[in-house]
């Protein structure tokens, strides 16, 4: 009996996998489909850019590495400001319209790297590109917050996170051609292609803005949920004809309309400020993965440098396979806070394992690093799911853009300070530095455990 059932079980499992992949990369919902297509274009371009940008700046432009680091820090600070400002702007002009403009601006800025030279031009273009990217991230979060409700918002973010990881992986593979040629011209051509690919991400967003069917589909969930306001994309979406004028009846999807009642500013919401602060500290682990770990492997272990790529690919695969599943365990504020506590404790364990890789022979170190990467991936999967639910459910829906802008700004700050924090702890102090980071994550986990009992979503009439 088991032998006859085995093929049937395998076919059912295959069908589930195909259905899962299809719902992630070709969702039925029009907003989800547009965001997925746009995100795939953006992340393929990002993967290409990450692979060639350092060599473009240093070899093609001739800029010293230290100067590149300073310029990128300046651009990161600009990104912090634009991520916050874009959140407020999304509440006024519409998140979809703002996201479309940011994608185009980011694409044009990245393409400009192919023709500029000199430090001032490099810093100026880097500020434009980073500012547009971070503003777009705020607009994207605001669009998700406006267009979906409850657990579906977190699942949408989880699916987009899968798309991001797959896109970056594909882009990195495409950029291998420029790396093999290894000439200044190859890097300039590659970054021009990056800009073009990024700009194509605006096309599905433009199509969404012109879709009457999408407008009706987006208006229904807000009405059925009985929310006070649906925001520009939920309650006010309509369509435009090919010339840009009104097509049938109803306003355009990217047209902002006033919310019912004055929404609260996130800066006057102590509960939300605490959550953003805690999730931002947790987000330092991304810098730990992309900056601290490569430097640690290269300078403190006997492991071949190729393990850096192996561990990054392993993380990408794990996130792509399991992020949606992990997101389904953090659907309420208490469960999300508990999930964040779990993520912080697991991340502290990963820090201990990374430190242990400096002891022993190469085979043992490689084994420990792989185990550490698995543990780190689990922390990321839980942490992303928990932070999404908290950022959505603790926000005032009437000023969703401003709240998501503040949340995105927190991640931008973490991205900016992570390299400095990681290098001054782990790289400068070795195992003691790993212990400091582990202790920091444990403290953040305890704060989330306390918050699980105290934090509560905004009531519908809050304001």
C-alpha positions as CSV (number, residue, x, y, z in Angstrom):
1,X,0.0,0.0,0.0
2,X,2.7,2.6,0.8
3,X,4.4,1.9,-2.5
4,X,1.3,2.5,-4.5
5,X,0.5,5.7,-2.6
6,X,4.1,7.1,-3.0
7,X,3.7,8.3,-6.6
8,X,0.4,10.0,-5.7
9,X,1.9,11.7,-2.7
10,X,4.8,12.9,-4.8
11,X,2.5,14.3,-7.5
12,X,0.5,16.1,-4.9
13,X,3.6,17.6,-3.4
14,X,4.8,18.7,-6.8
15,X,1.5,20.3,-7.5
16,X,1.6,22.2,-4.3
17,X,5.1,23.4,-5.0
18,X,4.1,24.5,-8.5
19,X,1.1,26.3,-7.1
20,X,3.2,28.0,-4.5
21,X,5.8,29.2,-7.0
22,X,3.0,30.4,-9.4
23,X,1.2,32.3,-6.6
24,X,4.5,34.0,-5.7
25,X,5.7,35.0,-9.1
26,X,2.4,35.3,-11.0
27,X,-0.3,36.2,-8.3
28,X,-3.9,36.6,-9.3
29,X,-4.4,39.9,-7.4
30,X,-3.6,42.8,-9.8
31,X,-1.7,44.9,-7.2
32,X,0.3,41.9,-6.1
33,X,1.1,41.1,-9.7
34,X,2.2,44.6,-10.5
35,X,4.4,44.8,-7.4
36,X,5.9,41.4,-8.1
37,X,6.8,42.3,-11.7
38,X,8.3,45.6,-10.6
39,X,10.2,44.1,-7.7
40,X,11.7,41.4,-10.0
41,X,13.0,44.0,-12.4
42,X,14.4,46.1,-9.6
43,X,16.1,43.3,-7.8
44,X,17.6,41.7,-10.9
45,X,19.1,45.2,-11.5
46,X,20.3,45.4,-7.9
47,X,22.0,42.0,-8.1
48,X,23.8,43.2,-11.2
49,X,24.8,46.5,-9.5
50,X,26.0,44.9,-6.3
51,X,28.3,42.6,-8.3
52,X,30.0,45.4,-10.4
53,X,29.6,48.6,-8.5
54,X,32.7,48.4,-6.3
55,X,34.9,47.7,-9.3
56,X,33.1,50.3,-11.4
57,X,33.8,53.0,-8.7
58,X,37.4,52.0,-8.1
59,X,38.7,50.8,-11.5
60,X,36.5,52.5,-14.1
61,X,36.2,55.8,-12.2
62,X,39.5,55.6,-10.4
63,X,38.1,56.6,-7.0
64,X,40.0,55.4,-3.9
65,X,38.1,52.8,-1.9
66,X,38.1,55.0,1.3
67,X,36.5,57.8,-0.7
68,X,33.9,55.4,-2.1
69,X,33.0,54.3,1.4
70,X,32.6,58.0,2.5
71,X,30.5,58.8,-0.5
72,X,28.2,55.8,0.0
73,X,27.8,56.8,3.7
74,X,26.7,60.2,2.6
75,X,24.2,58.7,0.1
76,X,22.9,56.5,2.9
77,X,22.2,59.5,5.0
78,X,20.2,61.0,2.1
79,X,18.3,57.7,1.9
80,X,17.3,58.0,5.6
81,X,15.8,61.4,4.9
82,X,14.0,60.4,1.7
83,X,12.5,57.2,3.2
84,X,10.8,59.3,5.9
85,X,9.7,62.1,3.6
86,X,8.3,59.7,1.0
87,X,6.1,58.1,3.6
88,X,4.4,61.5,4.3
89,X,4.3,62.2,0.6
90,X,2.6,58.9,-0.2
91,X,-0.4,60.0,2.0
92,X,-0.8,63.1,-0.1
93,X,0.0,62.2,-3.7
94,X,-0.7,58.5,-3.7
95,X,1.7,55.6,-3.0
96,X,1.4,54.1,-6.5
97,X,2.1,57.4,-8.3
98,X,5.1,58.0,-6.0
99,X,6.5,54.5,-6.4
100,X,6.3,54.8,-10.2
101,X,8.3,58.1,-10.1
102,X,10.9,56.7,-7.7
103,X,11.5,53.6,-9.9
104,X,12.1,55.8,-13.0
105,X,14.3,58.2,-11.0
106,X,16.3,55.3,-9.6
107,X,16.8,53.8,-13.1
108,X,18.0,57.0,-14.6
109,X,20.4,57.7,-11.7
110,X,21.9,54.2,-12.0
111,X,22.3,54.6,-15.7
112,X,24.1,57.9,-15.1
113,X,26.9,56.0,-13.4
114,X,28.0,54.8,-16.8
115,X,29.0,58.3,-18.0
116,X,30.1,60.2,-14.9
117,X,33.6,60.7,-13.6
118,X,35.1,62.4,-10.6
119,X,34.2,62.3,-6.9
120,X,31.6,65.1,-6.9
121,X,29.7,63.5,-9.7
122,X,29.9,60.1,-8.0
123,X,28.6,61.4,-4.7
124,X,25.8,63.4,-6.4
125,X,24.6,60.4,-8.5
126,X,24.9,58.0,-5.5
127,X,22.7,60.4,-3.4
128,X,20.1,60.5,-6.2
129,X,20.1,56.7,-6.7
130,X,20.0,55.9,-3.0
131,X,17.4,58.6,-2.2
132,X,15.1,57.3,-5.0
133,X,15.6,53.7,-3.8
134,X,14.7,54.4,-0.2
135,X,11.8,56.6,-1.1
136,X,10.5,53.9,-3.4
137,X,10.8,51.4,-0.5
138,X,8.6,53.6,1.7
139,X,6.1,54.0,-1.1
140,X,6.0,50.3,-1.7
141,X,5.3,49.6,1.9
142,X,2.6,52.2,2.0
143,X,1.0,50.7,-1.1
144,X,1.0,47.2,0.5
145,X,-0.5,48.7,3.7
146,X,-3.2,50.5,1.7
147,X,-4.0,47.6,-0.7
148,X,-4.2,44.6,1.6
149,X,-5.6,43.8,5.1
150,X,-4.6,41.6,8.0
151,X,-2.4,38.6,7.4
152,X,-2.6,39.1,3.6
153,X,-0.3,42.1,4.0
154,X,2.4,40.2,5.7
155,X,2.1,37.3,3.2
156,X,2.4,39.8,0.4
157,X,5.6,41.2,2.0
158,X,6.9,37.7,2.4
159,X,6.3,36.8,-1.2
160,X,8.0,40.0,-2.3
161,X,10.9,39.1,-0.1
162,X,11.2,35.8,-2.0
163,X,11.1,37.7,-5.3
164,X,13.8,40.0,-4.0
165,X,16.2,37.2,-3.2
166,X,15.6,35.3,-6.4
167,X,16.0,38.6,-8.4
168,X,19.3,39.5,-6.7
169,X,20.6,35.9,-7.4
170,X,19.7,36.2,-11.1
171,X,21.2,39.6,-11.4
172,X,24.5,38.4,-9.8
173,X,24.7,35.6,-12.3
174,X,24.1,38.1,-15.2
175,X,26.8,40.4,-14.0
176,X,29.3,37.5,-14.2
177,X,29.8,38.5,-17.9
178,X,31.2,41.9,-16.9
179,X,33.3,40.4,-14.2
180,X,34.8,37.9,-16.7
181,X,35.7,40.7,-19.2
182,X,37.0,42.8,-16.3
183,X,37.5,46.1,-18.1
184,X,36.3,49.6,-17.3
185,X,34.1,49.6,-20.4
186,X,32.5,46.4,-19.4
187,X,31.6,47.8,-16.0
188,X,30.2,51.0,-17.6
189,X,28.1,49.0,-20.0
190,X,26.9,46.7,-17.2
191,X,25.7,49.6,-15.1
192,X,24.0,51.3,-18.0
193,X,22.1,48.0,-18.4
194,X,21.3,48.1,-14.7
195,X,19.6,51.5,-15.2
196,X,17.6,50.2,-18.1
197,X,16.4,47.1,-16.3
198,X,15.4,49.2,-13.3
199,X,13.4,51.6,-15.4
200,X,11.3,48.7,-16.8
201,X,10.0,48.1,-13.3
202,X,7.8,51.2,-13.8
203,X,5.8,49.5,-16.6
204,X,3.7,47.2,-14.6
205,X,3.0,50.0,-12.1
206,X,1.8,52.3,-15.0
207,X,-0.5,49.5,-16.3
208,X,-1.9,49.1,-12.8
209,X,-2.7,52.8,-12.6
210,X,-4.7,52.5,-15.8
211,X,-6.7,49.4,-14.9
212,X,-10.4,49.9,-14.1
213,X,-10.7,46.3,-13.0
214,X,-7.8,46.7,-10.6
215,X,-9.5,49.8,-9.1
216,X,-12.7,47.9,-8.3
217,X,-10.7,44.9,-7.0
218,X,-8.7,47.2,-4.6
219,X,-11.8,49.0,-3.3
220,X,-13.6,45.9,-2.2
221,X,-11.4,44.7,0.7
222,X,-11.5,48.0,2.5
223,X,-15.2,48.2,2.3
224,X,-15.8,44.7,3.4
225,X,-13.3,45.1,6.3
226,X,-15.2,48.2,7.5
227,X,-12.1,50.3,7.8
228,X,-12.3,53.9,8.5
229,X,-10.3,54.8,5.4
230,X,-8.9,52.8,2.6
231,X,-6.4,55.3,1.4
232,X,-5.6,56.5,-2.0
233,X,-5.1,53.0,-3.6
234,X,-8.0,51.3,-1.8
235,X,-10.9,53.7,-1.9
236,X,-10.1,55.9,-4.7
237,X,-8.7,53.9,-7.5
238,X,-10.2,54.1,-11.0
239,X,-8.7,54.2,-14.4
240,X,-7.3,56.4,-17.1
241,X,-7.5,55.9,-20.9
242,X,-4.5,55.8,-23.1
243,X,-4.2,59.6,-23.2
244,X,-4.2,59.8,-19.4
245,X,-7.7,61.1,-19.0
246,X,-10.6,59.5,-17.1
247,X,-11.7,56.3,-18.8
248,X,-14.9,55.2,-17.2
249,X,-16.1,56.5,-13.8
250,X,-14.2,56.9,-10.6
251,X,-10.8,58.5,-9.8
252,X,-7.4,57.2,-10.9
253,X,-5.6,54.6,-8.8
254,X,-2.7,56.9,-8.0
255,X,-4.9,59.8,-7.0
256,X,-4.7,60.6,-3.3
257,X,-7.9,61.4,-1.4
258,X,-8.3,62.8,2.1
259,X,-8.6,60.1,4.8
260,X,-11.6,60.2,7.2
261,X,-10.4,62.1,10.2
262,X,-6.9,63.3,11.0
263,X,-4.4,60.5,11.3
264,X,-1.8,60.4,14.0
265,X,1.8,61.3,13.4
266,X,4.1,58.3,14.0
267,X,6.4,60.6,15.9
268,X,3.7,61.1,18.4
269,X,3.2,57.4,18.9
270,X,5.6,56.2,21.5
271,X,4.6,52.5,21.0
272,X,5.5,52.6,17.3
273,X,8.7,54.5,17.9
274,X,9.9,51.8,20.3
275,X,9.0,49.1,17.8
276,X,10.8,50.8,15.0
277,X,13.9,51.3,17.2
278,X,13.9,47.6,18.2
279,X,13.4,46.3,14.7
280,X,16.1,48.6,13.4
281,X,18.6,47.2,15.8
282,X,17.6,43.7,14.7
283,X,18.1,44.8,11.1
284,X,21.8,45.3,11.8
285,X,22.1,41.5,11.1
286,X,22.0,42.3,7.3
287,X,25.2,44.3,7.6
288,X,26.6,41.5,9.7
289,X,25.9,39.1,6.8
290,X,27.2,41.3,4.0
291,X,30.1,43.1,5.7
292,X,31.0,41.4,8.9
293,X,30.9,37.8,7.9
294,X,33.1,38.2,4.7
295,X,35.7,40.2,6.6
296,X,35.6,37.7,9.5
297,X,36.1,34.8,7.1
298,X,38.9,36.5,5.2
299,X,40.8,37.8,8.2
300,X,40.1,35.5,11.2
301,X,39.6,32.0,9.8
302,X,41.5,29.6,7.5
303,X,38.4,29.0,5.4
304,X,38.8,29.7,1.6
305,X,37.1,33.0,0.5
306,X,34.8,31.1,-1.8
307,X,32.8,30.2,1.3
308,X,31.5,33.8,1.4
309,X,29.6,33.2,-1.9
310,X,28.5,29.8,-0.8
311,X,27.0,31.1,2.4
312,X,25.2,34.0,0.6
313,X,23.8,31.6,-1.9
314,X,22.6,29.3,0.9
315,X,20.9,32.2,2.6
316,X,19.2,33.2,-0.7
317,X,17.9,29.7,-1.3
318,X,16.6,29.3,2.2
319,X,14.8,32.6,2.2
320,X,13.2,31.9,-1.2
321,X,12.0,28.5,0.0
322,X,10.7,29.2,3.4
323,X,9.9,32.9,3.9
324,X,6.1,32.6,3.1
325,X,5.8,29.6,5.4
326,X,7.5,31.4,8.3
327,X,5.4,34.5,7.7
328,X,2.2,32.6,8.5
329,X,3.3,32.1,12.1
330,X,3.2,35.9,12.9
331,X,-0.3,37.1,12.1
332,X,-1.1,39.1,15.3
333,X,0.8,41.6,17.3
334,X,1.5,39.3,20.3
335,X,2.6,36.4,18.0
336,X,4.7,38.8,16.0
337,X,6.5,40.1,19.1
338,X,7.1,36.5,20.3
339,X,8.5,35.7,16.9
340,X,10.9,38.6,17.1
341,X,12.0,37.4,20.5
342,X,12.7,34.0,19.0
343,X,14.5,35.6,16.0
344,X,16.8,37.6,18.3
345,X,17.8,34.6,20.5
346,X,18.5,32.5,17.4
347,X,20.5,35.3,16.0
348,X,22.6,35.5,19.2
349,X,23.3,31.7,18.8
350,X,24.4,32.4,15.2
351,X,26.9,35.0,16.5
352,X,28.4,32.4,18.8
353,X,28.7,29.9,16.0
354,X,30.4,32.4,13.7
355,X,32.9,33.2,16.5
356,X,33.6,29.4,16.9
357,X,34.6,29.2,13.2
358,X,37.9,30.8,14.1
359,X,38.9,27.8,16.1
360,X,39.9,24.5,14.7
361,X,40.9,23.1,11.3
362,X,39.4,24.1,7.9
363,X,36.9,21.2,7.7
364,X,35.5,22.0,11.2
365,X,35.4,25.7,10.5
366,X,33.5,25.1,7.2
367,X,31.0,22.9,9.0
368,X,30.5,25.4,11.8
369,X,29.9,28.2,9.2
370,X,27.3,26.3,7.4
371,X,25.4,25.5,10.6
372,X,25.7,29.2,11.6
373,X,24.4,30.2,8.2
374,X,21.4,27.9,8.6
375,X,20.7,29.4,12.1
376,X,21.2,32.9,10.8
377,X,18.7,32.2,8.0
378,X,16.1,31.0,10.5
379,X,16.6,34.2,12.5
380,X,16.1,36.3,9.3
381,X,12.9,34.4,8.3
382,X,11.3,34.8,11.7
383,X,12.6,38.4,12.1
384,X,11.2,39.6,8.8
385,X,7.8,38.1,9.4
386,X,7.5,39.5,12.9
387,X,8.7,43.0,11.9
388,X,6.2,43.2,9.0
389,X,3.2,42.4,11.2
390,X,4.3,44.9,13.8
391,X,4.9,47.7,11.3
392,X,1.5,47.2,9.7
393,X,-0.7,46.3,12.6
394,X,0.6,48.9,15.1
395,X,0.2,51.8,12.5
396,X,-2.6,54.2,12.3
397,X,-4.3,53.2,9.0
398,X,-5.2,56.9,8.2
399,X,-1.6,57.9,8.0
400,X,-0.3,54.5,6.7
401,X,2.3,56.2,4.5
402,X,3.9,58.2,7.3
403,X,4.1,55.1,9.5
404,X,5.6,53.0,6.8
405,X,8.0,55.8,6.0
406,X,9.2,55.8,9.6
407,X,9.6,52.1,9.5
408,X,11.6,52.2,6.3
409,X,13.7,55.0,7.7
410,X,14.6,52.7,10.6
411,X,15.9,50.1,8.3
412,X,17.8,52.8,6.3
413,X,19.5,53.9,9.5
414,X,20.4,50.3,10.3
415,X,21.9,49.9,6.9
416,X,23.9,53.0,7.3
417,X,25.4,52.2,10.7
418,X,25.7,48.4,10.4
419,X,29.1,48.4,8.7
420,X,30.7,50.7,11.4
421,X,29.0,48.8,14.2
422,X,30.1,45.4,12.9
423,X,33.7,46.3,12.1
424,X,34.2,48.0,15.5
425,X,33.0,45.0,17.4
426,X,33.6,41.7,15.4
427,X,36.5,42.7,13.3
428,X,38.3,44.8,16.0
429,X,37.7,42.5,19.0
430,X,37.2,39.0,17.5
431,X,35.2,36.6,19.7
432,X,34.6,39.3,22.3
433,X,33.0,41.4,19.6
434,X,30.7,38.6,18.6
435,X,29.7,38.3,22.3
436,X,28.9,42.0,22.4
437,X,26.6,41.6,19.3
438,X,25.0,38.5,20.7
439,X,24.3,40.3,24.0
440,X,22.8,43.2,22.1
441,X,20.4,40.9,20.2
442,X,19.4,39.1,23.4
443,X,18.5,42.4,25.1
444,X,16.4,43.4,22.0
445,X,14.7,40.0,22.3
446,X,13.8,40.6,25.9
447,X,12.3,44.0,24.9
448,X,10.1,42.3,22.3
449,X,9.0,39.7,25.0
450,X,7.8,42.6,27.2
451,X,6.1,44.3,24.3
452,X,4.1,41.1,23.5
453,X,2.1,41.7,26.6
454,X,1.7,45.5,26.2
455,X,1.5,46.5,22.6
456,X,-1.9,46.8,21.0
457,X,-3.1,47.9,17.5
458,X,-4.7,51.2,17.0
459,X,-8.5,51.1,17.5
460,X,-10.6,52.0,14.4
461,X,-11.5,55.4,15.9
462,X,-8.0,56.2,17.2
463,X,-6.8,59.7,16.4
